[in-house]
């Protein structure tokens, strides 16, 4: 079969001036539908990739990837055996022993719940996302850095003193007066999202002393090279740990964010693939009508010796051209939109006067985009393949035309 000749006939049939205007409209709508599906699919996949990337780089830069939580009020300590094992494990970047406590901050008549972390300089050096410099508590052991939402709620400023109320545990589980610690606000931190409404950073020794944690810390955090390996790793280390602890990882505390991203990605891909399928049905309709319109031309080609496979190839190519045009234009526009998404969203926000992602609600306040070549290639390949599949039935109908009946 002469493929180049089939391509020439397919183009001639597409560009024929005798072609019905309605057929041309259906054909153009199928091309537009395929292009729109590819455009939106590439753009939304890039946004989902962007959210996943920001989840790694922003949220997972300060929340624990995996951790031990002391089961005893005396706390937990980092033993030499665990240190040596982690140092030889390429999956573990670092280990931290820190103290965490929930309490109330009071400033006059205003009160706000807060989750305090008592940390040391090694912790601060390895967590630049927290934006608290190492040595920040050298001159004031009772200093504290508070989230922006906490500071705004209590009406505090840097240098103000604030009262911290910590629950007091008793042996018989009866109520007791809370422990009171006076703290000085040394700075404001902004981690993004809900964390700003409850986070507080202070010196580990100060918080451990206030809670009467005799072993020095309440938590041991594992910073991992791959945060998604946290669940398996923490259980592996926990089974060999010589102290009573609870095991936790980020998927238990913030895993819903990642699950939501994956769910939306799946729904988007399935839904927009179905949109492309619907557009391909228009290719079926336009080709079926084109076959009926070109019946006499097909019969003439057959009388001149054209084989069924040649006729079939003409209409497969004719439909495939629509798919290639639509997929190419849609993919190109999708790539451009994904690359310049920040500029586009800033323009829309400036014109309409609202923010797409409000501050203090999400862990980022902008619409991220991470364009990946594999998404573009797969989207383009799926669209073209669906177009080819859509041409099989009309092309077969064209190949089955009998010249004797068509030329009567």
C-alpha positions as CSV (number, residue, x, y, z in Angstrom):
1,X,0.0,0.0,0.0
2,X,1.2,3.5,-0.9
3,X,0.9,5.4,2.4
4,X,1.9,8.8,0.9
5,X,-0.8,8.4,-1.8
6,X,-3.4,7.6,0.9
7,X,-2.3,10.7,2.8
8,X,-2.8,12.8,-0.3
9,X,-6.3,11.4,-0.9
10,X,-7.2,11.9,2.8
11,X,-6.2,15.6,2.6
12,X,-8.1,16.0,-0.6
13,X,-11.2,14.6,1.0
14,X,-10.8,16.9,4.0
15,X,-10.3,20.0,1.9
16,X,-12.9,19.3,-0.8
17,X,-15.1,22.3,-1.6
18,X,-18.0,19.9,-2.2
19,X,-17.9,18.8,1.4
20,X,-21.1,19.6,3.3
21,X,-20.9,22.5,5.7
22,X,-22.4,20.4,8.5
23,X,-19.8,17.7,8.1
24,X,-17.1,20.4,8.3
25,X,-18.7,21.8,11.4
26,X,-18.8,18.4,13.1
27,X,-15.2,17.7,12.1
28,X,-14.0,21.1,13.4
29,X,-15.9,20.6,16.7
30,X,-14.2,17.2,17.2
31,X,-10.8,18.9,16.6
32,X,-11.7,21.6,19.1
33,X,-13.0,19.1,21.7
34,X,-9.8,17.1,21.5
35,X,-7.7,20.2,21.8
36,X,-9.6,21.5,24.8
37,X,-9.4,18.1,26.5
38,X,-5.6,18.0,26.0
39,X,-5.2,21.6,27.1
40,X,-7.1,21.3,30.3
41,X,-5.7,17.9,31.2
42,X,-2.1,19.0,30.8
43,X,-2.8,22.2,32.8
44,X,-4.5,20.5,35.7
45,X,-2.0,17.7,35.9
46,X,0.7,20.3,36.1
47,X,-1.2,22.0,39.0
48,X,-1.5,18.7,40.8
49,X,2.2,18.1,40.3
50,X,2.8,21.5,41.6
51,X,0.8,20.9,44.8
52,X,2.7,17.6,45.3
53,X,6.0,19.4,44.9
54,X,5.1,22.1,47.3
55,X,3.9,19.5,49.8
56,X,7.4,18.1,49.7
57,X,9.3,21.4,49.7
58,X,7.0,23.4,52.1
59,X,4.9,21.3,54.4
60,X,7.3,18.3,54.7
61,X,10.2,20.7,55.3
62,X,9.1,21.3,58.9
63,X,6.7,18.6,59.9
64,X,8.2,15.4,61.2
65,X,8.5,12.7,58.5
66,X,8.4,10.0,61.2
67,X,8.8,10.1,65.0
68,X,8.7,8.3,68.3
69,X,6.4,9.7,71.0
70,X,7.1,9.0,74.6
71,X,4.6,6.7,76.3
72,X,5.8,7.7,79.8
73,X,5.5,11.2,81.3
74,X,9.3,10.9,82.1
75,X,9.9,11.3,78.3
76,X,12.3,9.5,76.0
77,X,16.0,9.7,75.2
78,X,18.0,9.0,72.1
79,X,20.2,6.0,72.8
80,X,23.6,5.3,71.2
81,X,22.4,2.1,69.4
82,X,19.7,4.0,67.5
83,X,22.1,6.8,66.7
84,X,24.6,4.4,65.2
85,X,21.9,2.5,63.3
86,X,20.5,5.7,61.8
87,X,24.0,7.1,60.9
88,X,24.6,4.0,58.8
89,X,21.2,4.1,57.2
90,X,21.1,6.1,53.9
91,X,17.3,6.6,54.3
92,X,17.8,8.7,57.5
93,X,19.2,12.2,57.1
94,X,19.2,13.2,60.8
95,X,17.6,12.5,64.2
96,X,16.3,15.0,66.6
97,X,15.1,14.8,70.2
98,X,12.7,17.5,71.0
99,X,9.8,18.3,73.4
100,X,6.3,19.1,72.3
101,X,3.4,20.3,74.5
102,X,-0.1,21.8,74.0
103,X,-1.0,24.7,76.2
104,X,-2.8,28.0,76.4
105,X,-1.3,31.4,75.9
106,X,-2.9,34.3,77.8
107,X,-2.4,38.0,77.1
108,X,-4.7,40.0,79.3
109,X,-8.2,38.7,78.7
110,X,-7.3,37.0,75.4
111,X,-6.4,33.3,75.3
112,X,-5.2,31.1,72.4
113,X,-4.4,27.4,72.3
114,X,-0.9,26.7,71.0
115,X,1.3,23.7,70.2
116,X,4.8,24.4,71.5
117,X,8.0,22.7,70.3
118,X,11.1,22.8,72.5
119,X,14.1,22.5,70.2
120,X,17.9,22.9,70.2
121,X,20.3,24.5,67.8
122,X,20.9,21.3,65.8
123,X,17.2,21.2,65.1
124,X,17.0,24.8,64.0
125,X,20.1,24.5,61.7
126,X,18.5,21.5,59.9
127,X,15.1,23.1,59.5
128,X,15.6,26.4,57.7
129,X,11.9,26.5,56.7
130,X,11.0,27.4,60.3
131,X,13.1,30.6,59.9
132,X,14.3,30.6,63.5
133,X,18.1,31.2,63.6
134,X,20.3,28.9,65.6
135,X,21.3,30.5,68.9
136,X,18.1,32.5,69.0
137,X,17.5,31.5,72.7
138,X,21.0,32.1,73.9
139,X,20.2,35.5,75.4
140,X,16.7,34.6,76.6
141,X,16.0,31.0,77.6
142,X,12.3,31.9,78.2
143,X,11.9,33.3,74.6
144,X,9.4,32.0,72.1
145,X,8.7,32.4,68.4
146,X,5.0,32.3,67.6
147,X,3.0,31.7,64.5
148,X,1.6,34.8,62.7
149,X,-2.0,33.7,63.5
150,X,-1.3,33.3,67.2
151,X,0.4,36.7,67.4
152,X,-2.6,38.4,65.6
153,X,-5.1,36.6,67.7
154,X,-3.5,37.7,71.0
155,X,-2.5,41.2,69.8
156,X,1.2,40.6,70.6
157,X,4.3,42.3,69.3
158,X,8.0,41.3,69.5
159,X,9.3,41.9,73.0
160,X,5.9,41.4,74.7
161,X,5.6,39.0,77.7
162,X,2.9,36.4,77.5
163,X,1.7,33.8,80.0
164,X,1.8,30.1,79.1
165,X,-0.5,27.7,80.9
166,X,0.5,24.0,80.8
167,X,-1.7,21.2,82.0
168,X,-0.4,19.5,85.2
169,X,-0.6,15.7,85.4
170,X,-1.5,14.0,88.7
171,X,-1.2,10.4,89.7
172,X,-4.9,10.0,90.5
173,X,-6.0,11.8,87.3
174,X,-7.6,14.6,89.3
175,X,-7.7,18.2,88.2
176,X,-4.8,20.4,89.3
177,X,-3.8,24.0,88.8
178,X,-2.0,24.5,85.5
179,X,1.7,25.3,85.5
180,X,2.5,28.9,84.6
181,X,5.5,30.0,82.6
182,X,6.2,33.5,81.5
183,X,7.6,33.8,77.9
184,X,9.0,36.7,75.9
185,X,8.0,36.9,72.2
186,X,11.3,37.0,70.2
187,X,9.8,36.8,66.8
188,X,7.0,35.9,64.4
189,X,7.2,32.9,62.1
190,X,5.0,32.1,59.1
191,X,4.9,28.5,57.9
192,X,1.8,28.8,55.8
193,X,-1.7,27.4,56.2
194,X,-3.3,26.3,59.5
195,X,0.1,25.9,61.2
196,X,0.4,29.6,61.7
197,X,-2.6,29.5,64.0
198,X,-1.1,27.3,66.7
199,X,2.7,26.8,66.3
200,X,5.2,28.0,68.8
201,X,9.0,27.4,69.0
202,X,11.0,27.7,72.3
203,X,14.1,26.2,73.9
204,X,14.0,22.5,74.6
205,X,15.4,22.6,78.1
206,X,13.0,25.3,79.2
207,X,9.9,23.4,78.0
208,X,11.2,20.0,79.3
209,X,11.8,21.6,82.7
210,X,8.3,23.1,82.8
211,X,6.8,19.7,82.0
212,X,9.1,17.8,84.4
213,X,10.4,15.6,81.5
214,X,13.3,13.9,83.2
215,X,14.7,12.1,80.2
216,X,15.1,15.4,78.3
217,X,12.5,15.1,75.4
218,X,9.1,13.8,74.6
219,X,9.7,13.1,70.9
220,X,12.4,11.7,68.6
221,X,12.0,12.8,65.0
222,X,13.4,11.1,61.9
223,X,14.3,13.3,59.0
224,X,14.2,11.1,55.9
225,X,15.6,11.3,52.4
226,X,12.3,10.1,51.1
227,X,9.3,11.2,53.4
228,X,7.1,8.6,51.7
229,X,9.1,5.8,53.3
230,X,8.3,7.1,56.7
231,X,5.6,4.5,57.6
232,X,7.7,1.5,56.9
233,X,10.9,2.9,58.4
234,X,9.4,4.0,61.7
235,X,8.0,0.6,62.3
236,X,11.3,-1.0,61.5
237,X,13.1,1.2,64.0
238,X,10.3,1.0,66.6
239,X,10.3,-2.8,66.8
240,X,14.0,-2.6,67.8
241,X,13.7,0.4,70.1
242,X,14.3,-0.3,73.8
243,X,11.9,2.2,75.3
244,X,8.1,2.4,75.4
245,X,7.0,4.8,72.6
246,X,4.2,5.4,70.2
247,X,5.1,5.4,66.5
248,X,3.8,8.0,64.1
249,X,4.6,9.4,60.6
250,X,3.4,12.3,58.6
251,X,0.8,10.3,56.7
252,X,-1.1,9.9,59.9
253,X,-1.1,13.6,60.7
254,X,-1.1,15.3,57.3
255,X,-1.5,12.4,54.9
256,X,-4.9,13.6,53.9
257,X,-3.4,16.4,51.9
258,X,-1.4,14.0,49.7
259,X,-4.3,11.6,49.4
260,X,-6.5,14.5,48.3
261,X,-4.0,15.5,45.6
262,X,-3.8,11.9,44.3
263,X,-7.6,11.6,44.3
264,X,-8.1,14.8,42.4
265,X,-5.3,13.8,39.9
266,X,-7.1,10.5,39.2
267,X,-10.6,12.1,38.9
268,X,-9.2,14.8,36.6
269,X,-7.4,12.3,34.3
270,X,-10.5,10.0,34.1
271,X,-12.9,12.8,33.5
272,X,-10.9,14.7,30.9
273,X,-10.0,11.4,29.1
274,X,-13.8,10.9,28.8
275,X,-14.1,14.4,27.4
276,X,-11.6,13.5,24.7
277,X,-13.5,10.3,24.1
278,X,-16.7,12.3,23.5
279,X,-14.8,14.5,21.1
280,X,-13.7,11.3,19.3
281,X,-17.4,10.3,18.8
282,X,-17.7,13.4,16.7
283,X,-14.9,12.0,14.5
284,X,-17.0,8.9,14.1
285,X,-20.0,11.0,13.1
286,X,-18.1,13.2,10.7
287,X,-16.4,10.2,9.0
288,X,-19.6,8.2,8.6
289,X,-21.3,11.2,6.9
290,X,-18.2,11.8,4.8
291,X,-18.2,8.1,3.7
292,X,-21.8,8.5,2.6
293,X,-21.0,11.8,0.8
294,X,-17.9,10.3,-0.9
295,X,-19.5,7.0,-1.9
296,X,-19.2,7.6,-5.6
297,X,-15.5,8.7,-5.3
298,X,-14.8,5.6,-3.3
299,X,-16.5,3.4,-5.9
300,X,-14.4,5.1,-8.7
301,X,-11.2,4.4,-6.7
302,X,-12.2,0.8,-6.4
303,X,-12.9,0.4,-10.1
304,X,-9.4,1.8,-10.7
305,X,-7.9,-1.0,-8.6
306,X,-7.7,0.5,-5.1
307,X,-7.8,-2.2,-2.5
308,X,-9.9,-2.3,0.6
309,X,-6.8,-1.6,2.8
310,X,-6.1,1.5,0.8
311,X,-9.6,2.9,1.2
312,X,-9.5,2.1,4.9
313,X,-6.2,3.9,5.3
314,X,-7.6,7.0,3.6
315,X,-10.3,7.4,6.2
316,X,-8.2,6.4,9.1
317,X,-5.7,9.1,8.1
318,X,-8.5,11.6,7.5
319,X,-9.8,11.1,11.1
320,X,-6.3,10.9,12.5
321,X,-5.4,14.3,11.0
322,X,-8.2,15.9,13.0
323,X,-6.9,14.2,16.2
324,X,-3.3,15.3,15.5
325,X,-4.3,18.9,14.9
326,X,-6.5,19.0,18.0
327,X,-4.0,17.2,20.2
328,X,-1.0,19.3,19.0
329,X,-2.8,22.6,19.4
330,X,-4.2,21.7,22.8
331,X,-1.0,20.3,24.1
332,X,1.0,23.3,22.9
333,X,-1.5,25.7,24.6
334,X,-1.5,23.5,27.7
335,X,2.3,23.6,28.0
336,X,2.3,27.4,27.6
337,X,-0.4,27.8,30.2
338,X,1.4,25.5,32.7
339,X,4.7,27.4,32.2
340,X,3.1,30.8,32.7
341,X,0.4,29.9,35.2
342,X,1.7,32.2,38.0
343,X,1.6,35.2,35.6
344,X,-1.9,34.2,34.4
345,X,-3.3,33.8,38.0
346,X,-1.7,37.1,39.1
347,X,-3.4,38.8,36.2
348,X,-6.8,37.3,37.0
349,X,-6.4,38.2,40.7
350,X,-5.5,41.8,39.8
351,X,-8.4,42.2,37.4
352,X,-11.1,40.6,39.6
353,X,-9.7,41.6,43.0
354,X,-9.7,38.3,44.8
355,X,-7.1,35.6,45.7
356,X,-7.5,32.1,44.3
357,X,-5.8,30.6,47.4
358,X,-6.4,32.7,50.5
359,X,-3.6,33.2,53.1
360,X,-3.9,31.2,56.3
361,X,-6.1,28.4,54.8
362,X,-3.8,26.4,52.5
363,X,-0.2,25.6,53.1
364,X,0.7,27.8,50.2
365,X,-1.0,31.0,49.0
366,X,-0.5,30.7,45.2
367,X,-1.4,28.2,42.5
368,X,1.7,26.1,41.8
369,X,2.6,24.4,38.5
370,X,5.1,21.7,37.8
371,X,5.1,20.7,34.1
372,X,6.4,17.2,33.4
373,X,7.2,15.8,30.0
374,X,5.7,12.4,30.7
375,X,2.3,14.0,31.3
376,X,2.4,15.8,28.0
377,X,3.6,12.7,26.0
378,X,1.0,10.4,27.6
379,X,-1.8,12.9,27.1
380,X,-0.9,13.5,23.4
381,X,-0.4,9.7,22.8
382,X,-3.8,8.8,24.4
383,X,-5.6,11.5,22.4
384,X,-4.2,10.4,19.1
385,X,-4.8,6.7,19.9
386,X,-8.4,7.4,20.8
387,X,-8.8,9.2,17.5
388,X,-7.3,6.2,15.6
389,X,-9.7,3.9,17.4
390,X,-12.6,6.1,16.5
391,X,-11.8,5.9,12.7
392,X,-11.9,2.1,12.6
393,X,-15.7,1.7,12.1
394,X,-16.2,4.4,9.5
395,X,-13.1,3.3,7.6
396,X,-14.4,-0.3,7.5
397,X,-17.7,1.0,6.2
398,X,-15.9,2.8,3.4
399,X,-13.9,-0.3,2.5
400,X,-17.0,-2.4,2.3
401,X,-18.7,-0.2,-0.3
402,X,-19.5,-2.2,-3.5
403,X,-18.7,-0.2,-6.7
404,X,-21.5,-1.8,-8.7
405,X,-24.2,-0.6,-6.2
406,X,-22.6,2.8,-5.6
407,X,-22.4,3.7,-9.3
408,X,-25.9,2.7,-10.3
